[in-house]
Amino acid sequence: MKEREKDMKVYPNYYSIMPAKVRYSKDLSDFEKILYSEITALSNKLGYCYASNSYFGKLYNKAPQTISKSINKMARLGFIRVEIEKENGNQRLIFIDTPINENVNTPINENANHNTTSKNTTSLPNARARAKDMTFKEYVLDVLKDKL
């Protein structure tokens, strides 16, 4: 097992993020949405994910080829960005490129106000305002900056 993958087991993340653009996408399968969510959880610490197809395959009982196709599809559709780190043995890095707070047409009635996020509380002051127009990576780095 690669050293970085060992780190993932030592530092598990207990939450993930799935923006409305991903949740309501008709272009992604349910599994691809879950995989996206897993990638966000693994990106919480460093701002990117370096898990292998084999890692995801074992986690979700899928063939590595299925994982590869899903990641390539999400990259092609602009939900994620994949970079190859050549100086580190062609290590793949997956970045979340989906804005956190982007206006998306959803099946929810826009006039419904009984379950709005404006009534929710957060431990980070102004986190919602700061998240506007930020990519996931920018948001995570901004949140980490407040905690350090």
N, C-alpha and C positions, 0 to 999 in steps of 0.2 A: 504494500500500500504506500502511496506517495506521502511524503511528509505533510504536505498541505492538507490532504484528505484526513490524516490523523487529527489535525487541528480542528477540523469540522466536528469531529465526534467529541472532542474535549470541550469545545465552546459551542454548544447547541444554541440555536435561537428559537424562542418560543412564540414568535409571532412573524407574520408575513404581511405584505401589502398587496392588494389587488385593486388597482384603480378602476373606476367605472369603464374607462375605455377598453380595458381588458375584460372585465366581468361581462359586459354586454356585447362584446365582439362576436359577430356572426362568422368571422373568418377563423376563429380558434375553436378547437374541440374542447370538451370539458377537461380532458387530461392535460392539454396544452395550457389551459388556464391554471390548473393545479401546479404544473411544472413551472410556470412563470412565477407563481406565488412562492414556490420553494426557492427559486433563484433569488427572489427578493429577501427571503429569510437568510440565505447564505451570504447575501451581499451586505447585511447589516453591519458587520464588523469592519470590512475593508473598503466598501463601496463597489465591490465587484465580486463575482463568484468564479471559482476555478475548479469546481467539481467536474469530474469526468463523466462521459456517457455511461461508463460502467457503474459508477457510483449511483447515478440517478436510476439506472436500470435495476440495480439491486434494491434500491429504496422503494421503487414502484412496481417491481416485478414486470419490467418491460425489457425488450431486447435493446442493446446499445444502438442498433440501427434506427429503432423507433425514436429514441431520444435524439439522435442526430438529426433526423428529419424534422422533428418538432422544433428543435433549437434553430435549425436553418430557416424554417418557416417563420418563426417569430422574428428572426433577424430580418428576413426579406420584407416582412410587413411593418418593420420599424418599432416593434415592441422592445427589442433588445439590440445590443450591439456586441459583436464578437470580435475580439482582437487576439492575435497570436503573438505571444512573447517569444521571439526567436532566440534571444540571448539566454532564455531559461528552458532550453530544450523543446521549443515549440509548444509551450504551455498555453492553453486556451483560457482567456479571461472573458467573462460574460458581464456586460454592464447593462443596467436597466436604463432605457432611454425614454420611457413613457412618463410624461409630466404627471405629477401627483394630482393636481387640482385643475383638470382641464374640463371645459364644458363639453358634455357628451349627451347626445339624445338617448334617453333611457326609457324603459317602459313604465316608469313611475310617473304618476300624475303630478305635474309641476305645481298644482295648487294645493297639494296635500302638505300640511304643515305640522302634523302630529308626530312626525319622526324626522326632524331635521337635525343636521349636524351642528347648526348654530346653537342648539340647546345642550350639546355635549360639552363636557369639560376636558381639559387636557393638563398634564403636568408641565408642559412646556409653554410658557407665555407666548402668545402670538404665533404659535406653531402653524396654525391654519393660514394666517396671513402670509407668513414666510414661505409656506409651501406653494403658494400660487405661482404658476409658471416655472416651477423648478422641476428638474428631472429627479428621479429617485436618488441618484448619486449626489447631486447637489444638496438635496434635502438631508440625506444621511450625514454628509460632511458638515452641514449647518448645525444639525442636532448635536453631533459629536463635539463641535467647537464649543457649544454651551456647556457640555458636561466635563470638559477637560480643564 
